[in-house]
Amino acid sequence: MAKSLDVKLKKITSGKYSPKDFIVADAKDPEMSAGISSPGPRDLSDESKGFHNVGHFRQAVIDVVKQGVVDIMLVAASSLEAIAAKGVFTKSHVTPAIRANDATDIWRARHANYHKEFARPFRTANLALCKKFSDLGLYSVTFNNDLSADYAHLEAYNDFRAEATKLKFRHFLEVFNPNAPKNLSPEQIPAFVNDNILRCIAGMTKAERPIFLKMPFNGRKAMEELAAYDTELVVGVLGGSGGTTRDCFELLHQSEKSGARVSLFGRKIKLAESPLDLLSLFRPVVERALTPEEAVKKYHSILKDKKLAPVRSLEDDQKITESVLEGYRK
């Protein structure tokens, strides 16, 4: 079956984009970051009751793929191997992708502090083996304004791209904000990240460039600046922390209006009371059939009809808690 990702990328890069071509991904790869807690808590309001196991988590992946709202399903290689064996992707328009590296800034074992130090490059996934299940992966880098640390990331990325090119393995590039910024103020970070992305990509031919970017939403100005620089560079936004339902829909709305053409949300989906119902409202928000505020009301109405208890009241769930989203609501 034709994959919707390929169809939409062609339209976006040819200048024929409309909101119907917006690419939605579910980032269900937390095993590469945490351990026992990665599948999510059994009770959203009380983590002390324990966490789901990986079998439950993989079924959630299958359910999202079968729903058909997303264009990309990002998972750890171990999960993709298990899920692909069931034939889930064979007759689906959804493209499977693996997390191709796991640098130290995403290591979030309980009681660990790795993410507070300069990120170091590391890769577990074997591309040749992963190619049996998918030809697409996410590669992440983090720049901290430290010469040695940033150089190591770029050197590892060069090695990855050389291997990926030989294997005809595509990738999209995730660029995090600095996790341990050196001599950078918060106000300088958006420009610092944009410049490092473009400087890095400038030396690549089309054959080895990422097919799109995944990065934090650092505000309307920064997103518009990056999206306008090169019309063939497709910019995607990551979801970040769980936040409120309003945060989720506002981020989706504001990033698309600012030039992003891909959303790659993880915790915002996984930690929802009803992930499939939350996802069902992504397209109406992107296509402007619903405002973010209306989508939150609709979501709570669905929860009520299904007799699912919301984690927050409607009033609290309508609050914008992420400061980067506060200044732009058109």
C-alpha positions as CSV (number, residue, x, y, z in Angstrom):
1,M,0.0,0.0,0.0
2,A,1.2,3.5,-0.8
3,K,2.5,5.3,2.3
4,S,0.8,8.6,3.1
5,L,4.2,10.0,4.3
6,D,5.7,9.8,0.8
7,V,2.7,11.3,-0.9
8,K,2.6,14.2,1.6
9,L,6.3,15.0,1.5
10,K,6.1,15.3,-2.3
11,K,3.3,17.8,-2.0
12,I,5.0,19.8,0.7
13,T,8.3,20.1,-1.0
14,S,6.7,20.9,-4.4
15,G,5.0,24.0,-2.9
16,K,1.5,22.4,-3.1
17,Y,0.9,22.1,0.6
18,S,-2.5,22.5,2.2
19,P,-3.3,21.6,5.9
20,K,-4.7,18.3,4.7
21,D,-1.0,17.4,3.9
22,F,0.2,17.9,7.4
23,I,2.1,14.9,8.6
24,V,1.2,13.4,12.0
25,A,3.6,11.0,13.8
26,D,3.2,9.1,17.1
27,A,6.5,8.9,18.9
28,K,6.1,5.6,20.8
29,D,9.8,5.0,21.5
30,P,10.2,5.7,25.2
31,E,12.0,2.4,25.9
32,M,15.0,4.0,24.4
33,S,14.9,6.6,27.2
34,A,13.4,5.1,30.3
35,G,13.0,1.5,31.6
36,I,10.1,0.1,33.6
37,S,8.2,3.4,33.5
38,S,8.4,3.8,29.7
39,P,5.0,2.1,28.8
40,G,3.2,4.6,31.1
41,P,1.4,4.4,34.5
42,R,-1.5,2.0,35.0
43,D,-3.3,4.9,36.7
44,L,-2.6,8.4,35.2
45,S,-3.3,10.0,38.6
46,D,-1.2,7.7,40.7
47,E,2.2,6.4,39.5
48,S,2.6,4.5,42.7
49,K,0.2,1.9,41.4
50,G,2.8,0.7,38.9
51,F,3.3,0.8,35.1
52,H,2.0,-1.1,32.1
53,N,4.2,-3.8,30.6
54,V,5.7,-3.7,27.2
55,G,3.1,-6.1,25.7
56,H,0.3,-3.6,26.7
57,F,2.4,-0.8,25.2
58,R,2.9,-2.6,21.9
59,Q,-0.8,-3.2,21.6
60,A,-1.4,0.5,22.0
61,V,1.0,1.0,19.0
62,I,-1.0,-1.5,17.0
63,D,-4.3,0.3,17.9
64,V,-3.0,3.6,16.7
65,V,-1.7,2.2,13.4
66,K,-5.1,0.5,12.8
67,Q,-6.9,3.8,13.6
68,G,-5.1,5.3,10.6
69,V,-4.9,8.9,11.8
70,V,-1.1,9.0,11.9
71,D,1.3,8.9,9.0
72,I,4.4,7.7,10.9
73,M,4.7,5.3,13.9
74,L,8.1,5.8,15.6
75,V,9.1,2.9,17.9
76,A,12.2,1.2,19.3
77,A,13.7,-1.5,17.0
78,S,12.7,-4.2,19.4
79,S,9.1,-3.1,19.4
80,L,9.0,-2.8,15.6
81,E,10.4,-6.3,15.2
82,A,7.6,-7.7,17.4
83,I,4.9,-5.6,15.8
84,A,6.0,-6.1,12.2
85,A,5.8,-9.8,12.7
86,K,2.1,-9.5,13.1
87,G,1.8,-7.9,9.6
88,V,0.4,-4.6,11.1
89,F,2.1,-2.4,8.5
90,T,1.6,-4.6,5.4
91,K,-1.8,-3.2,4.4
92,S,-1.5,0.2,6.2
93,H,-0.6,3.6,4.8
94,V,1.4,4.2,8.1
95,T,5.2,4.2,7.7
96,P,7.1,2.5,10.5
97,A,10.3,4.2,11.8
98,I,12.9,3.3,14.4
99,R,14.8,5.4,16.8
100,A,18.2,5.1,15.2
101,N,20.3,6.5,18.1
102,D,20.0,7.1,21.8
103,A,22.3,9.8,22.9
104,T,22.9,10.2,26.6
105,D,20.5,13.2,27.1
106,I,17.5,10.9,26.6
107,W,18.7,8.4,29.2
108,R,16.1,8.7,31.9
109,A,16.4,5.7,34.2
110,R,14.9,6.2,37.6
111,H,17.3,8.1,39.9
112,A,19.8,8.8,37.0
113,N,21.2,12.2,36.2
114,Y,22.8,11.6,32.8
115,H,20.6,14.2,31.1
116,K,22.1,17.0,33.2
117,E,25.6,16.5,31.7
118,F,26.7,17.5,28.1
119,A,24.9,15.1,25.8
120,R,27.2,12.4,24.3
121,P,26.5,10.5,21.1
122,F,25.6,6.8,21.4
123,R,23.8,4.3,19.1
124,T,22.3,0.9,20.0
125,A,20.3,0.2,16.8
126,N,22.0,-1.9,14.0
127,L,20.8,-0.3,10.8
128,A,21.4,-3.4,8.6
129,L,19.1,-5.5,10.9
130,C,16.5,-2.7,11.3
131,K,16.3,-2.4,7.5
132,K,14.4,-5.7,7.5
133,F,11.5,-3.9,9.1
134,S,11.8,-0.3,8.0
135,D,13.9,2.0,5.9
136,L,13.3,5.1,8.1
137,G,14.8,6.1,11.4
138,L,15.1,9.1,13.7
139,Y,18.6,10.4,14.5
140,S,19.0,13.0,17.2
141,V,21.7,15.5,18.1
142,T,22.0,18.1,20.8
143,F,24.2,21.2,20.6
144,N,25.4,22.8,23.9
145,N,27.8,25.4,22.7
146,D,30.7,23.3,23.9
147,L,33.2,22.6,21.1
148,S,34.2,19.1,22.2
149,A,30.7,17.9,22.9
150,D,29.2,19.4,19.8
151,Y,32.0,18.1,17.6
152,A,31.5,14.6,18.9
153,H,27.8,14.7,17.9
154,L,28.5,15.9,14.4
155,E,31.3,13.3,14.0
156,A,28.9,10.5,15.0
157,Y,26.2,11.9,12.7
158,N,28.6,11.9,9.8
159,D,29.4,8.2,10.5
160,F,25.7,7.4,10.7
161,R,24.9,9.1,7.4
162,A,27.7,7.3,5.6
163,E,26.3,4.0,6.8
164,A,22.7,5.0,6.1
165,T,23.5,6.1,2.6
166,K,25.1,2.7,1.8
167,L,22.1,0.9,3.1
168,K,19.6,3.3,1.4
169,F,18.2,4.0,4.9
170,R,16.3,7.3,5.2
171,H,16.3,9.4,8.3
172,F,14.8,12.4,9.9
173,L,16.9,14.6,12.2
174,E,15.8,15.5,15.7
175,V,17.6,18.5,17.2
176,F,16.9,19.1,20.9
177,N,17.4,22.4,22.7
178,P,20.7,22.4,24.7
179,N,20.4,20.1,27.7
180,A,23.4,21.7,29.5
181,P,23.9,25.0,27.7
182,K,27.3,26.6,28.0
183,N,27.3,30.5,28.0
184,L,23.8,30.7,26.4
185,S,20.9,32.6,27.8
186,P,17.4,31.3,27.3
187,E,16.7,34.1,24.8
188,Q,19.7,33.0,22.7
189,I,18.7,29.4,22.4
190,P,16.2,29.6,19.5
191,A,18.7,31.3,17.2
192,F,21.5,29.1,18.4
193,V,19.5,26.0,17.5
194,N,18.3,27.3,14.1
195,D,21.8,28.3,13.1
196,N,23.4,25.0,14.1
197,I,20.7,23.0,12.1
198,L,21.3,25.0,8.9
199,R,25.1,25.0,9.3
200,C,25.0,21.2,9.7
201,I,22.8,20.5,6.7
202,A,24.5,23.0,4.3
203,G,27.3,20.5,3.6
204,M,25.0,17.6,2.7
205,T,23.7,16.6,-0.7
206,K,20.1,15.6,-1.2
207,A,20.9,11.9,-1.1
208,E,22.0,12.2,2.6
209,R,19.9,15.0,3.9
210,P,17.2,14.3,6.5
211,I,13.7,14.0,4.9
212,F,12.5,16.4,7.7
213,L,13.4,17.9,11.0
214,K,12.0,17.2,14.5
215,M,12.7,20.0,17.0
216,P,11.1,21.9,19.9
217,F,8.7,24.8,19.2
218,N,10.8,27.7,20.3
219,G,8.1,30.3,19.5
220,R,6.5,31.6,16.4
221,K,9.4,33.8,15.3
222,A,12.0,31.0,15.5
223,M,9.7,28.5,13.7
224,E,8.9,31.0,10.9
225,E,12.5,31.9,10.5
226,L,13.6,28.3,10.0
227,A,10.6,27.3,7.8
228,A,11.1,30.2,5.5
229,Y,14.9,29.7,5.0
230,D,14.7,26.7,2.6
231,T,11.3,25.7,1.1
232,E,12.7,22.1,0.6
233,L,13.5,21.8,4.3
234,V,10.5,20.3,6.0
235,V,10.3,21.3,9.7
236,G,8.5,19.2,12.3
237,V,7.8,19.9,15.9
238,L,8.2,17.6,18.9
239,G,5.7,17.4,21.7
240,G,7.8,17.7,24.8
241,S,6.2,17.1,28.2
242,G,2.7,15.9,28.8
243,G,1.0,19.2,29.7
244,T,-2.7,19.9,29.4
245,T,-4.9,19.0,26.5
246,R,-5.0,22.6,25.6
247,D,-1.2,22.6,25.5
248,C,-1.4,19.7,23.0
249,F,-3.8,21.3,20.6
250,E,-2.3,24.8,20.9
251,L,1.1,23.4,20.0
252,L,-0.3,21.6,17.0
253,H,-2.2,24.7,15.9
254,Q,0.5,27.3,16.5
255,S,3.4,25.3,15.0
256,E,1.4,24.5,11.8
257,K,0.5,28.2,11.4
258,S,4.2,29.1,11.9
259,G,5.4,26.8,9.1
260,A,5.8,23.4,10.7
261,R,4.6,20.6,8.5
262,V,5.0,17.6,10.8
263,S,4.0,16.9,14.5
264,L,5.8,14.2,16.4
265,F,4.1,13.9,19.8
266,G,4.9,11.2,22.3
267,R,4.0,11.9,26.0
268,K,1.1,14.2,24.9
269,I,-0.5,11.2,23.3
270,K,0.6,8.4,25.7
271,L,-0.4,10.2,28.8
272,A,-3.9,11.1,27.5
273,E,-7.0,9.5,29.2
274,S,-8.0,8.2,25.7
275,P,-5.1,8.4,23.2
276,L,-7.1,7.4,20.2
277,D,-9.8,10.0,20.9
278,L,-7.2,12.6,21.4
279,L,-5.6,11.7,18.0
280,S,-8.9,11.8,16.3
281,L,-9.0,15.5,16.9
282,F,-5.6,16.3,15.5
283,R,-6.8,16.6,11.9
284,P,-9.7,18.9,12.7
285,V,-7.3,21.2,14.6
286,V,-4.7,21.3,11.9
287,E,-7.3,21.8,9.2
288,R,-8.9,24.6,11.3
289,A,-12.3,22.9,11.5
290,L,-11.9,23.2,15.3
291,T,-10.0,25.8,17.4
292,P,-7.8,24.4,20.2
293,E,-10.3,25.5,22.7
294,E,-13.2,23.8,20.9
295,A,-11.1,20.6,20.6
296,V,-10.6,20.5,24.3
297,K,-14.3,20.8,24.9
298,K,-14.9,18.1,22.3
299,Y,-12.4,15.8,23.9
300,H,-14.0,16.2,27.4
301,S,-17.4,15.5,25.9
302,I,-16.0,12.2,24.4
303,L,-14.6,11.3,27.8
304,K,-17.9,11.9,29.5
305,D,-19.8,9.8,26.9
306,K,-17.4,7.0,27.4
307,K,-17.5,7.4,31.2
308,L,-13.8,7.9,31.4
309,A,-12.6,10.1,34.3
310,P,-10.5,13.1,33.2
311,V,-7.3,13.8,35.0
312,R,-8.2,17.5,35.1
313,S,-11.4,19.4,35.1
314,L,-12.4,21.0,31.8
315,E,-11.5,24.4,33.2
316,D,-8.0,23.3,34.2
317,D,-7.5,21.4,31.0
318,Q,-8.2,24.6,29.0
319,K,-5.2,26.3,30.6
320,I,-2.0,26.9,28.6
321,T,0.8,25.9,30.9
322,E,3.7,26.0,28.4
323,S,5.1,29.6,28.3
324,V,6.2,29.4,24.7
325,L,2.6,29.0,23.6
326,E,1.3,32.0,25.5
327,G,2.0,34.8,23.1
328,Y,0.2,33.6,19.9
329,R,-3.3,32.3,19.7
330,K,-4.6,33.4,16.3
